[in-house]
């Protein structure tokens, strides 16, 4: 009788120092990724990434050890089924991080990093320590090293971009702006202009939106146009904002 009571209260397997260490590793690695995201002031920061990593690791541990008490001659379990649902569940978090505004899509990198964060946590829970550490290092290589490379890559002339320019009316500035664009190797695809009105009527300013292709990039052109006398403002704009 005494032995049967002890057997009934025996702590299940999978709750030892090994499993706690795997959770701690997930906590540490995913916190590093979260700190980088927090430093960049992204929508998913330190707390989100840490919790996703720990949760994913815990799900894997539960799928590995959580059902050992029901196993028997007539009961078989697939320990990968719970872990597989983690990937599906991440779709809800990732979808909430992606924002679409007209022709601009934001949050894709953050959503992908949350997905990687969960994979690192799952690797920790599965005891794949080397893979988890390597994936964490790869994350930092991508977000820092790849950004340096992409910022220095030549842009395809087939990619268009939009510029919004505000200038003083009546001085032939638009003609000079268009000439400057052509001189720098840009092709003007579309143009839309309107006179700006203030609370007391005409402000004497005109706003023009340009869709351009080619050249050395939007930043270089914006700098060049900002130096034109009479130009008050140059800013990037979405292609969908430019009327036909």
C-alpha positions in Angstrom: 0.0 0.0 0.0 2.8 2.4 1.0 4.8 1.7 -2.2 1.7 2.2 -4.5 1.1 5.6 -2.9 4.7 6.6 -3.6 4.4 5.4 -7.2 1.4 7.5 -7.7 3.2 10.7 -6.6 6.4 10.0 -8.4 7.6 13.0 -10.3 7.4 12.3 -14.1 10.6 12.1 -16.2 11.8 15.2 -18.1 12.0 17.6 -15.2 15.6 17.4 -14.3 18.6 19.7 -14.6 19.1 18.7 -18.2 15.7 20.0 -19.2 16.1 23.2 -17.1 19.5 23.7 -18.8 17.8 23.5 -22.2 15.2 26.0 -21.2 17.9 28.3 -19.8 19.8 28.0 -23.1 16.7 29.0 -25.1 16.2 31.9 -22.6 19.8 33.1 -23.2 20.0 32.8 -26.9 16.6 34.2 -27.7 17.2 37.1 -25.2 20.3 38.0 -27.3 18.2 38.2 -30.4 15.5 40.2 -28.5 18.1 42.7 -27.3 19.2 43.3 -30.8 15.6 43.9 -31.9 15.0 46.1 -28.9 18.0 48.2 -29.7 16.7 48.7 -33.2 13.3 49.6 -31.7 11.4 47.0 -33.7 7.8 46.0 -33.0 8.8 42.7 -31.5 11.5 43.3 -28.9 13.2 41.7 -26.0 10.2 40.3 -24.2 8.5 39.0 -27.3 11.5 37.1 -28.6 12.4 35.7 -25.2 8.9 34.4 -24.5 8.6 32.9 -28.0 11.9 31.1 -27.6 11.2 29.7 -24.1 7.6 28.7 -25.2 8.9 26.8 -28.2 11.5 25.0 -26.1 8.9 24.1 -23.5 6.5 22.8 -26.2 9.3 20.5 -27.5 10.0 19.3 -23.9 6.4 18.6 -23.3 6.1 16.7 -26.5 9.1 14.6 -25.5 8.3 13.9 -21.9 4.8 15.0 -21.1 3.0 11.8 -22.0 5.2 9.1 -20.7 2.7 8.3 -18.0 0.1 7.1 -20.5 2.3 4.9 -22.6 1.6 1.2 -22.6 1.3 -1.8 -24.8 -1.7 -0.4 -26.5 -0.8 3.3 -26.5 1.8 4.8 -28.9 2.6 8.5 -29.3 4.3 10.6 -31.9 6.5 13.1 -30.0 6.9 15.3 -33.0 3.2 16.2 -33.3 3.1 18.8 -30.5 6.3 20.4 -31.8 5.0 20.5 -35.3 2.1 22.7 -34.2 4.5 25.4 -32.9 5.3 26.2 -36.5 1.6 26.6 -37.4 1.0 28.7 -34.3 3.7 31.1 -35.2 1.7 32.2 -38.2 -0.6 34.2 -36.0 2.3 36.1 -34.4 4.1 36.6 -37.7 0.9 37.8 -39.4 0.3 40.4 -36.7 3.8 41.8 -37.3 3.5 42.4 -41.0 1.9 45.7 -42.1 0.9 46.5 -45.7 0.4 50.2 -46.6 -0.3 50.8 -50.2 2.8 49.6 -52.1 4.9 49.3 -48.9 5.2 46.1 -46.9 6.8 46.3 -43.4 7.6 43.7 -40.7 8.7 40.8 -42.9 12.2 40.7 -41.4 10.8 40.9 -37.9 8.3 38.1 -38.6 11.0 36.0 -40.0 13.2 36.6 -37.0 10.4 35.5 -34.6 10.1 32.4 -36.7 13.8 31.8 -36.4 13.6 32.6 -32.7 11.0 29.8 -32.2 13.2 27.4 -34.2 16.2 28.2 -31.9 14.0 27.5 -28.9 12.8 24.2 -30.4 16.4 23.2 -31.1 17.3 23.9 -27.4 14.3 21.9 -26.2 15.4 19.0 -28.4 18.9 19.1 -27.0 20.5 20.3 -30.3 22.7 22.8 -28.6 25.3 23.3 -31.4 22.6 23.9 -34.0 20.8 26.5 -31.7 24.1 28.4 -31.1 25.0 28.3 -34.8 21.5 29.7 -35.7 21.9 32.5 -33.2 25.2 33.5 -34.6 23.8 33.3 -38.1 21.1 35.7 -37.1 23.6 38.4 -36.1 25.6 37.7 -39.3 22.4 38.3 -41.4 21.1 41.4 -39.6 24.5 43.2 -39.4 26.7 41.7 -42.2 24.0 41.3 -44.8 22.7 44.9 -44.2 26.2 46.2 -44.9 26.4 44.2 -48.2 22.9 45.2 -49.3 23.5 48.9 -48.7 26.5 48.8 -51.0 25.0 46.7 -53.8 24.2 48.6 -57.1 20.5 49.1 -57.6 18.7 47.7 -60.7 17.7 50.5 -63.1 14.4 48.6 -63.5 13.3 49.4 -60.0 11.3 52.6 -59.8 10.9 55.0 -56.9 8.9 58.1 -56.1 9.9 61.5 -54.9 7.8 64.4 -53.6 9.2 67.8 -54.2 7.8 71.1 -52.8 9.2 74.3 -54.5 8.5 78.0 -54.9 6.2 78.7 -57.8 6.8 81.1 -60.7 10.6 80.8 -61.0 11.0 78.0 -63.5 12.2 75.6 -60.8 10.3 72.5 -62.1 12.1 72.9 -65.4 15.4 72.9 -63.5 14.4 69.9 -61.4 13.5 67.8 -64.4 16.7 68.8 -66.2 18.7 67.8 -63.1 17.0 64.4 -63.0 17.8 63.8 -66.7 21.5 64.9 -66.2 21.9 62.4 -63.4 20.7 59.5 -65.6 17.1 59.1 -64.3 14.1 58.5 -66.5 10.9 60.2 -65.5 7.9 57.8 -65.9 5.1 59.8 -64.3 4.6 63.3 -62.9 1.8 64.9 -60.9 1.7 68.5 -59.7 -0.7 70.6 -57.6 -0.6 74.0 -56.0 -0.5 74.0 -52.2 -3.1 76.1 -50.3 -2.8 77.2 -46.7 -5.3 78.5 -44.2 -5.2 81.9 -45.8 -5.2 80.9 -49.4 -2.4 80.3 -51.9 1.0 79.6 -50.3 2.9 80.2 -53.4 4.2 76.7 -53.4 3.8 73.7 -55.7 4.0 70.1 -54.8 5.2 67.7 -57.6 5.4 63.9 -57.4 7.7 62.0 -59.7 8.1 58.4 -60.5 11.7 57.8 -61.7 13.8 54.9 -62.9 17.5 54.3 -63.2 20.4 56.5 -62.0 22.3 56.0 -58.7 19.4 55.8 -56.3 16.8 57.9 -54.5 19.1 59.3 -51.9 21.6 60.7 -54.3 18.9 62.4 -56.4 17.2 63.8 -53.3 20.4 65.4 -52.2 21.0 66.9 -55.6 17.5 68.3 -55.9 17.6 69.7 -52.4 20.5 71.9 -53.5 18.3 73.6 -56.2 17.5 77.1 -55.2 13.8 77.5 -54.5 13.2 73.8 -53.6 11.8 73.7 -50.1 11.4 70.0 -49.5 12.4 66.6 -51.1 11.0 63.4 -49.7 10.5 59.8 -50.8 6.9 58.7 -51.6 5.1 55.6 -52.6 4.6 54.9 -56.3 0.8 54.4 -55.6 0.7 58.1 -54.4 1.5 59.4 -57.9 -1.4 60.0 -60.1 -1.4 59.2 -63.8 
